[in-house]
Amino acid sequence: MKRLSLFLPIAMMAAAPLPALAASGQSEAAAKTQSRASIPFANRGDVWNWRAEGNRTLYFEDNHKTWYKAELMGFSPDLPFVEFIAIDTRPSGTLDRWSAVYIHGQRYPFVSFEKLDAPPGKHKVRNKAKG
């Protein structure tokens, strides 16, 4: 009987963190789907369009009109003004989280690469003050 009375509290303590583990498992699954976003055959022309936003964000459009957002690891002062970027997909040819871009000869790896539900917004045009 003493063994049973010792086993019950231990079993209860072991079962307590299960809901927390289930919630963290769901967040890990969401992180895995974001990290799996990729454009296959990017080195063969499947990237149809790209757009820069600020000094650290790039948007890519594939041949299926799906948009992806890439955050650069470093700060690129030339990114808002550049007209050409080179995509470094490594041997796989896939543009994903582990890829990089070259801007004026400088390599910028990605911190994140995720699929977007809608195209990125257009740049806002500043209105000149009347007066």
Backbone as ProteinMPNN parsed JSONL, in Angstrom:
{"seq_chain_A": "MKRLSLFLPIAMMAAAPLPALAASGQSEAAAKTQSRASIPFANRGDVWNWRAEGNRTLYFEDNHKTWYKAELMGFSPDLPFVEFIAIDTRPSGTLDRWSAVYIHGQRYPFVSFEKLDAPPGKHKVRNKAKG", "coords_chain_A": {"N_chain_A": [[0.811, -1.189, 0.0], [2.014, 1.184, 0.669], [3.69, 1.683, -1.442], [1.933, 2.284, -3.525], [0.815, 4.654, -2.571], [3.007, 6.315, -2.798], [3.459, 6.315, -5.506], [1.226, 7.535, -6.738], [1.268, 10.479, -6.234], [3.606, 11.091, -7.68], [2.919, 10.329, -10.271], [0.874, 12.173, -10.764], [2.292, 14.586, -10.721], [3.91, 14.222, -12.922], [2.066, 14.225, -14.979], [1.103, 16.802, -15.019], [2.544, 18.813, -16.624], [1.689, 18.202, -19.232], [-0.449, 19.618, -20.749], [0.899, 22.019, -21.27], [3.01, 21.114, -22.816], [1.616, 20.263, -25.059], [0.657, 22.686, -26.087], [3.071, 23.951, -26.693], [3.933, 22.234, -28.633], [2.145, 22.762, -30.697], [2.894, 25.395, -31.352], [5.475, 24.915, -32.215], [4.915, 23.42, -34.482], [3.735, 25.367, -36.095], [5.931, 27.029, -36.429], [7.586, 25.315, -37.852], [6.199, 25.065, -40.295], [6.444, 27.658, -41.247], [9.198, 27.792, -41.521], [9.553, 26.054, -43.573], [8.794, 27.276, -45.88], [9.344, 27.889, -49.276], [10.798, 28.537, -52.516], [10.931, 26.527, -55.094], [13.334, 25.707, -57.635], [14.368, 28.277, -58.014], [16.692, 29.177, -59.07], [16.318, 28.709, -61.721], [14.564, 30.48, -62.804], [12.077, 30.719, -61.512], [11.486, 32.747, -59.769], [9.686, 35.511, -60.158], [9.332, 38.184, -59.598], [10.453, 40.829, -57.471], [10.569, 42.843, -54.519], [11.677, 45.551, -52.586], [11.619, 46.59, -49.176], [12.291, 49.014, -47.009], [15.427, 48.674, -45.269], [15.99, 46.051, -44.684], [14.17, 44.147, -45.577], [12.855, 41.977, -47.998], [10.627, 41.141, -50.644], [9.457, 38.411, -52.462], [8.118, 37.111, -55.506], [6.728, 34.197, -56.818], [6.327, 31.996, -59.699], [3.7, 31.246, -59.488], [2.271, 33.333, -58.588], [2.495, 33.719, -55.856], [3.464, 35.266, -52.881], [6.391, 35.905, -50.927], [8.108, 36.659, -47.911], [11.229, 37.9, -46.977], [13.597, 38.356, -44.47], [16.536, 40.128, -44.026], [19.753, 39.29, -42.675], [21.623, 41.237, -42.11], [22.007, 44.854, -42.119], [21.266, 46.65, -44.964], [22.302, 49.349, -46.595], [22.002, 50.05, -49.266], [19.77, 48.775, -50.25], [17.103, 50.016, -50.58], [17.503, 51.42, -52.958], [18.505, 49.858, -54.954], [18.571, 48.241, -58.152], [19.036, 45.754, -59.066], [19.445, 42.496, -57.872], [21.272, 39.634, -56.812], [20.483, 36.241, -56.484], [21.324, 33.843, -54.134], [21.156, 30.592, -54.056], [22.479, 28.363, -53.375], [23.606, 24.921, -53.892], [21.13, 23.555, -54.079], [19.208, 25.04, -55.462], [16.91, 26.122, -54.521], [15.009, 28.724, -53.176], [14.966, 29.663, -49.957], [14.822, 29.656, -46.345], [17.522, 29.33, -45.829], [18.905, 30.581, -47.796], [20.442, 33.365, -49.588], [21.053, 36.789, -50.594], [22.785, 38.829, -52.972], [23.834, 42.093, -52.843], [25.083, 44.681, -54.499], [27.541, 43.305, -54.549], [27.872, 42.479, -51.917], [27.172, 39.918, -49.632], [24.106, 38.904, -48.204], [22.691, 36.981, -45.887], [19.572, 35.264, -45.136], [17.399, 35.843, -42.365], [14.842, 35.074, -41.859], [12.277, 33.444, -43.776], [9.248, 33.513, -45.148], [5.966, 32.478, -46.196], [3.477, 34.542, -47.635], [0.05, 35.522, -47.166], [-1.216, 37.365, -48.764], [-0.436, 39.724, -51.396], [2.311, 42.02, -50.828], [1.763, 45.342, -49.504], [1.37, 48.35, -51.445], [3.806, 50.957, -51.88], [3.463, 53.88, -49.929], [2.48, 57.042, -51.139], [3.748, 60.182, -50.602], [1.967, 63.081, -49.857], [2.265, 66.354, -51.061], [2.529, 69.196, -49.028], [0.067, 71.704, -48.96], [0.273, 75.121, -49.604]], "CA_chain_A": [[0.0, 0.0, 0.0], [2.878, 2.352, 0.721], [4.214, 1.943, -2.78], [0.873, 2.935, -4.273], [0.671, 6.033, -2.094], [4.145, 7.066, -3.311], [3.367, 6.37, -6.957], [0.156, 8.434, -7.165], [1.716, 11.873, -6.373], [4.608, 11.191, -8.746], [2.185, 10.266, -11.538], [0.159, 13.439, -10.917], [3.276, 15.618, -11.043], [4.39, 13.971, -14.272], [1.0, 14.534, -15.92], [0.775, 18.234, -14.963], [3.031, 19.642, -17.737], [1.227, 17.748, -20.545], [-1.09, 20.674, -21.551], [1.915, 22.975, -21.712], [3.739, 20.479, -23.907], [0.753, 20.255, -26.237], [0.638, 24.048, -26.631], [4.364, 24.232, -27.313], [3.992, 21.419, -29.839], [1.426, 23.479, -31.744], [3.696, 26.534, -31.799], [6.585, 24.357, -32.971], [4.393, 23.035, -35.792], [3.585, 26.603, -36.864], [7.277, 27.487, -36.783], [8.111, 24.43, -38.888], [5.597, 25.385, -41.586], [7.04, 28.901, -41.722], [10.577, 27.56, -41.928], [9.539, 25.229, -44.78], [8.415, 28.067, -47.049], [10.445, 27.888, -50.238], [10.508, 28.645, -53.94], [11.804, 25.583, -55.792], [13.864, 26.088, -58.94], [14.572, 29.732, -58.07], [17.845, 29.428, -59.947], [15.898, 28.455, -63.109], [13.61, 31.488, -63.25], [10.776, 30.674, -60.861], [11.246, 34.006, -59.077], [9.245, 36.397, -61.225], [9.344, 39.572, -59.198], [10.897, 41.077, -56.109], [10.33, 44.209, -54.072], [12.375, 45.867, -51.34], [10.934, 47.471, -48.229], [13.249, 49.404, -45.981], [16.81, 48.241, -45.437], [16.182, 44.664, -44.268], [13.071, 43.275, -45.994], [12.636, 41.716, -49.423], [9.475, 40.337, -51.008], [9.663, 37.673, -53.708], [6.927, 36.508, -56.102], [7.08, 33.052, -57.663], [5.557, 31.908, -60.943], [2.297, 30.964, -59.16], [1.784, 34.575, -58.006], [2.554, 33.623, -54.406], [4.477, 36.173, -52.357], [7.18, 35.465, -49.779], [8.82, 37.743, -47.238], [12.543, 37.507, -46.473], [14.278, 39.343, -43.63], [17.979, 39.998, -44.154], [20.48, 39.225, -41.419], [22.307, 42.498, -41.879], [21.451, 46.103, -42.59], [21.767, 46.974, -46.294], [21.943, 50.73, -46.91], [21.708, 50.185, -50.693], [18.584, 48.012, -50.641], [15.977, 50.789, -51.127], [17.839, 52.07, -54.217], [19.109, 48.909, -55.879], [17.715, 47.785, -59.236], [19.394, 44.371, -59.381], [19.998, 41.663, -56.798], [21.585, 38.262, -57.209], [19.966, 35.275, -55.512], [22.248, 32.747, -53.824], [20.344, 29.461, -53.609], [23.386, 27.245, -53.12], [23.421, 23.855, -54.896], [19.772, 23.016, -54.194], [18.419, 25.82, -56.398], [15.679, 26.506, -53.851], [15.057, 29.937, -52.359], [14.328, 29.354, -48.683], [15.385, 30.266, -45.146], [18.978, 29.176, -45.809], [19.456, 31.264, -48.963], [20.967, 34.718, -49.379], [21.075, 37.645, -51.778], [23.942, 39.708, -53.131], [23.478, 43.465, -53.176], [26.335, 45.395, -54.809], [28.682, 42.455, -54.216], [27.859, 42.086, -50.504], [26.237, 38.81, -49.391], [23.207, 39.08, -47.067], [21.871, 35.794, -45.624], [18.23, 35.5, -44.601], [17.071, 35.467, -40.997], [13.577, 34.352, -41.974], [11.675, 33.375, -45.104], [7.906, 32.989, -44.895], [4.956, 32.652, -47.237], [2.461, 35.531, -47.295], [-1.298, 35.212, -47.626], [-1.609, 38.356, -49.761], [0.72, 40.492, -51.859], [2.659, 43.128, -49.94], [1.119, 46.609, -49.846], [2.107, 49.306, -52.276], [4.451, 52.028, -51.131], [2.624, 55.057, -49.778], [2.974, 58.237, -51.792], [3.601, 61.339, -49.724], [1.304, 64.23, -50.459], [2.932, 67.622, -50.775], [1.706, 70.122, -48.233], [-0.413, 72.868, -49.692], [0.508, 76.279, -48.821]], "C_chain_A": [[0.858, 1.257, 0.0], [3.426, 2.682, -0.668], [3.175, 2.661, -3.64], [0.714, 4.385, -3.843], [1.852, 6.902, -2.54], [4.036, 7.265, -4.828], [2.344, 7.401, -7.444], [0.612, 9.902, -7.247], [2.753, 12.059, -7.482], [3.932, 11.176, -10.111], [1.433, 11.568, -11.796], [1.118, 14.565, -11.312], [3.791, 15.443, -12.473], [3.344, 14.362, -15.313], [0.695, 16.03, -15.985], [1.32, 19.019, -16.158], [2.528, 19.219, -19.122], [0.478, 18.82, -21.338], [-0.092, 21.706, -22.062], [2.722, 22.398, -22.871], [2.913, 20.464, -25.185], [0.717, 21.636, -26.88], [1.967, 24.374, -27.296], [4.535, 23.403, -28.576], [3.269, 22.088, -31.001], [2.234, 24.665, -32.254], [4.922, 26.057, -32.583], [6.137, 23.949, -34.368], [4.211, 24.266, -36.677], [4.943, 27.127, -37.296], [7.874, 26.614, -37.88], [7.51, 24.74, -40.251], [6.142, 26.69, -42.127], [8.458, 28.663, -42.211], [10.643, 26.716, -43.201], [9.126, 25.998, -46.021], [9.606, 28.127, -47.993], [9.907, 28.076, -51.65], [11.445, 27.682, -54.65], [12.199, 26.115, -57.167], [14.016, 27.606, -59.094], [15.75, 30.071, -58.976], [17.508, 29.209, -61.417], [14.813, 29.424, -63.569], [12.252, 31.442, -62.599], [10.514, 31.879, -59.959], [10.927, 35.032, -60.152], [9.391, 37.861, -60.872], [9.918, 39.673, -57.796], [10.68, 42.548, -55.802], [11.051, 44.408, -52.748], [11.51, 46.774, -50.486], [11.909, 47.791, -47.106], [14.641, 48.883, -46.308], [17.039, 46.777, -45.114], [15.144, 43.699, -44.798], [12.981, 43.196, -47.507], [11.384, 40.868, -49.58], [9.763, 39.699, -52.352], [8.328, 37.114, -54.186], [7.371, 35.355, -56.99], [6.172, 33.01, -58.886], [4.089, 31.539, -60.723], [1.624, 32.159, -58.506], [1.637, 34.491, -56.485], [3.706, 34.496, -53.916], [5.12, 35.609, -51.102], [7.924, 36.666, -49.209], [10.125, 37.205, -46.673], [13.127, 38.66, -45.668], [15.769, 39.085, -43.741], [18.646, 40.0, -42.783], [21.138, 40.563, -41.09], [21.547, 43.68, -42.453], [22.078, 46.431, -43.945], [21.366, 48.404, -46.66], [21.567, 50.938, -48.382], [20.382, 49.552, -51.107], [17.444, 48.874, -51.17], [16.236, 51.36, -52.523], [18.341, 51.116, -55.29], [18.089, 48.473, -56.937], [17.959, 46.326, -59.596], [19.921, 43.702, -58.123], [20.298, 40.294, -57.379], [21.117, 37.331, -56.102], [20.959, 34.138, -55.369], [21.438, 31.599, -53.235], [21.178, 28.249, -53.218], [23.066, 26.104, -54.081], [21.986, 23.378, -55.083], [18.931, 23.76, -55.222], [17.117, 26.316, -55.818], [15.908, 27.763, -53.027], [14.275, 29.671, -51.088], [15.053, 30.072, -47.553], [16.911, 30.257, -45.158], [19.657, 29.848, -46.999], [19.977, 32.645, -48.577], [20.822, 35.501, -50.667], [22.373, 38.439, -51.778], [23.439, 41.072, -53.58], [24.78, 44.245, -53.297], [27.555, 44.615, -54.333], [28.745, 41.982, -52.776], [26.797, 41.009, -50.3], [25.438, 39.059, -48.114], [22.375, 37.808, -46.891], [20.512, 36.185, -45.045], [18.165, 35.083, -43.136], [15.78, 34.656, -41.012], [13.094, 34.411, -43.418], [10.315, 32.741, -44.92], [6.955, 33.327, -46.041], [3.913, 33.646, -46.748], [1.112, 35.114, -47.85], [-1.756, 36.142, -48.743], [-0.362, 39.096, -50.241], [1.045, 41.621, -50.892], [2.011, 44.417, -50.427], [2.003, 47.486, -50.699], [2.73, 50.36, -51.379], [3.519, 53.235, -51.073], [3.287, 56.252, -50.441], [2.707, 59.418, -50.867], [2.924, 62.473, -50.498], [2.077, 65.49, -50.086], [1.984, 68.533, -50.013], [1.323, 71.321, -49.071], [-0.064, 74.111, -48.891], [1.272, 77.306, -49.407]], "O_chain_A": [[0.487, 2.272, -0.59], [3.599, 3.853, -1.008], [3.524, 3.56, -4.406], [0.497, 5.256, -4.686], [1.702, 8.119, -2.649], [4.482, 8.284, -5.356], [2.572, 8.068, -8.453], [0.356, 10.534, -8.272], [2.762, 13.093, -8.149], [4.323, 11.924, -11.007], [1.363, 12.019, -12.939], [0.781, 15.403, -12.148], [4.074, 16.429, -13.154], [3.698, 14.785, -16.414], [0.07, 16.475, -16.947], [0.585, 19.856, -16.681], [2.918, 19.839, -20.111], [0.739, 18.941, -22.535], [-0.236, 22.209, -23.176], [3.077, 23.12, -23.802], [3.456, 20.635, -26.277], [0.744, 21.741, -28.107], [1.99, 25.007, -28.352], [5.22, 23.834, -29.504], [3.71, 22.001, -32.147], [2.262, 24.919, -33.458], [5.356, 26.731, -33.517], [6.886, 24.108, -35.332], [4.499, 24.219, -37.873], [5.09, 27.619, -38.415], [8.592, 27.114, -38.746], [8.212, 24.69, -41.261], [6.294, 26.834, -43.34], [8.882, 29.259, -43.202], [11.69, 26.667, -43.847], [9.107, 25.432, -47.114], [10.734, 28.383, -47.572], [8.739, 27.815, -51.938], [12.631, 27.975, -54.799], [11.461, 26.889, -57.777], [13.814, 28.147, -60.181], [15.785, 31.144, -59.578], [18.336, 29.497, -62.281], [14.204, 29.213, -64.618], [11.328, 32.085, -63.099], [9.409, 32.012, -59.431], [11.786, 35.384, -60.961], [9.558, 38.698, -61.76], [9.873, 38.713, -57.027], [10.616, 43.387, -56.701], [11.036, 43.527, -51.889], [10.768, 47.614, -50.995], [12.299, 46.906, -46.344], [14.987, 48.679, -47.471], [18.161, 46.29, -45.249], [15.225, 42.51, -44.492], [13.025, 44.209, -48.204], [11.109, 39.989, -48.764], [10.252, 40.356, -53.271], [7.501, 36.693, -53.377], [8.273, 35.507, -57.813], [5.342, 33.899, -59.078], [3.312, 31.523, -61.677], [0.541, 32.032, -57.936], [0.755, 35.124, -55.905], [4.8, 34.461, -54.48], [4.472, 34.922, -50.313], [8.318, 37.573, -49.942], [10.139, 36.187, -45.98], [13.15, 39.801, -46.129], [16.22, 37.952, -43.571], [18.16, 40.634, -41.847], [21.198, 40.966, -39.928], [20.568, 43.516, -43.181], [23.302, 46.484, -44.057], [20.208, 48.648, -46.999], [20.882, 51.907, -48.707], [19.921, 49.781, -52.225], [16.839, 48.481, -52.167], [15.29, 51.748, -53.209], [18.578, 51.533, -56.424], [16.897, 48.351, -56.651], [17.184, 45.728, -60.343], [20.74, 44.27, -57.399], [19.648, 39.854, -58.328], [21.33, 37.603, -54.92], [21.384, 33.542, -56.359], [21.076, 31.625, -52.058], [20.642, 27.231, -52.781], [22.302, 26.316, -55.022], [21.652, 22.846, -56.142], [18.022, 23.17, -55.804], [16.294, 26.877, -56.541], [16.878, 27.859, -52.275], [13.06, 29.476, -51.131], [15.82, 31.003, -47.799], [17.527, 31.122, -44.535], [20.864, 29.695, -47.186], [19.958, 33.038, -47.411], [20.502, 34.935, -51.713], [22.975, 38.686, -50.733], [22.714, 41.189, -54.568], [25.49, 44.443, -52.311], [28.491, 45.192, -53.779], [29.595, 41.157, -52.442], [25.658, 41.163, -50.741], [26.007, 39.382, -47.071], [21.447, 37.574, -47.665], [20.332, 37.29, -44.535], [18.79, 34.107, -42.722], [15.638, 33.679, -40.276], [13.457, 35.31, -44.176], [10.221, 31.563, -44.576], [7.123, 34.32, -46.747], [3.507, 33.605, -45.586], [1.033, 34.439, -48.876], [-2.583, 35.763, -49.572], [0.662, 39.091, -49.557], [0.155, 42.128, -50.208], [1.74, 44.571, -51.618], [3.228, 47.375, -50.676], [2.255, 50.624, -50.274], [2.863, 53.567, -52.061], [4.496, 56.453, -50.324], [1.583, 59.624, -50.409], [3.275, 62.768, -51.64], [2.488, 65.665, -48.939], [0.795, 68.622, -50.319], [2.144, 71.882, -49.798], [-0.108, 74.122, -47.661], [1.509, 78.336, -48.775]]}, "name": "protein", "num_of_chains": 1, "seq": "MKRLSLFLPIAMMAAAPLPALAASGQSEAAAKTQSRASIPFANRGDVWNWRAEGNRTLYFEDNHKTWYKAELMGFSPDLPFVEFIAIDTRPSGTLDRWSAVYIHGQRYPFVSFEKLDAPPGKHKVRNKAKG"}
